[in-house]
Amino acid sequence: MAGIQPMEQFLIHHVVEGPKFSAPGIGIIDLSITNSVLFMLIGTVIIGTFFMLSAKRALVPGRAQALAEMLYGMIDEVLTGGIIGDRGRPFLPFIFTLFMLIAILNLIGLAPGGFTVTSQLAVTGTLAVLTFATVLVVGFARNGLGFFKLFWPSGMHWGMALFLMPIEMLSFLIRPFTLALRLFGNMLGGHVVVYIFASFVIGLGAYGLSGFGLNTLGLLGSGLSFVMVVALTGLDFVIAIIQAFVWSALACVYLNEVVNLDHGH
């Protein structure tokens, strides 16, 4: 049991060696394909293949088309329409893409031999910056300098509002960090716990088979650990979908604030 290394599953390593070159002011740029890049490519292929199979517009939809329509309708009605309102329709493709990408990257990490791309803070951080940048661009494009009304609490005395404005701005600026850390922490923590219980299955099982008497209690512990592995894997599956939904919902909340800024202030 002393050899348990739950963090080893998150290490980045080269799968295909690529060229390396030095860029002034940047350093060494390595174009090798890592396990992280490989599974991002796999996720992209899965998403592309799914929509190629589902985009048939059949009168009687097959399973793939029915699933795609259900997911699209859920994002449209519950997220963009439900949170942003009538002005949310232009953002439906963006939110739908975020949901599908995060969900697929989460799920392929649960497959045997899979790698959880979203357990890498660099990946979740990039997605968070992309989401936050979209909110900023939309906010300034729609409202101009009126975007800063977002940080001015309406209906409040100007003295108190002036005091709360820096707090509102700080709260706004930490959003990409909380987005990135939420997804990163959930995926990392879930996989670590499953790994530890899987190690108990092997370690306690080996101990139980190594002798008689009290040693056989190790088999009981191994069996209970196996049940926990199955249960936690099922929970990880649910969390993988929920985290994609939560990210998309928060993106809609942030977009709603800038899209409907004239309604809320």
C-alpha positions, 0 to 999 in steps of 0.5 A: 500500500505504500506504493499508492500514487493517486496523482500519477494518473494526472501526469502529462507525458509525450505520446508522439514526439514532435519538433521543438524550437526556441521563440524569443521572449517565450522560450522552448516551444514543444509541438509534441503530442501529449496524452492531454492533447491526444484525448482532446483530439479524441473528444473532438472526434467523438463530438464531430462524429456524434453530430455527423450521425445525428444531423439527418433531419429525419421525420422519425429521428433515430437515437442519435438525432433524438439525443442531439435534439433533446440536448439542444432543446435542454440548452435552449429552454433551460439555459439560454432561454430560461436564464438570458431570455429572448436575447439569449438565442444568439448565444445558443451555439456557444453555450451548447458547444461549451456544454458538449465539450466539457461533458465529453472531456469529463466522460472520456476520463472515466473510460479505462485507460482514459485521461481526464483533460479537465483535471488539468488547471491549464485546460479549465483555465483556458476555457474560463478565460474564453468564457470570461472574454466572451462576456467582456466582448459582448458587454462592451459591444452591447453597452459601450462604457455603460458596461460599468453600470454592472458594478454600480448597485441600483437603488442604493445611496451613492455613498454606499454604492461607491463603497460597494463598487470595488467589491462588485468589480473584484467579484466580477474579476475572480469569476474565471478563477472560480470557474476554472477551480470548480471544474478542476477540483471536482474532476481531480478529487473524484478521480483521486478518491476512486484511485485510492479505493481501487488500490484498497481492492488490490491491497486488501485482496492480496492481504486476504489471500496471503494467509488464514485467520484474521488475514481473511478479513482483508477479503471483506475489506476488498469487497467493500472497497470494490462496492465503493469503486463502483458507486463512486464511478457512478457518482463521477459519471453524474458529476461529469454531466453536472459540472458541464451543466453548471459551467454552461449555466454560469456562463449564461448567468454572466452573459445575462448580466451584460445582455440585459444590463439595460433591463436590470439597471 
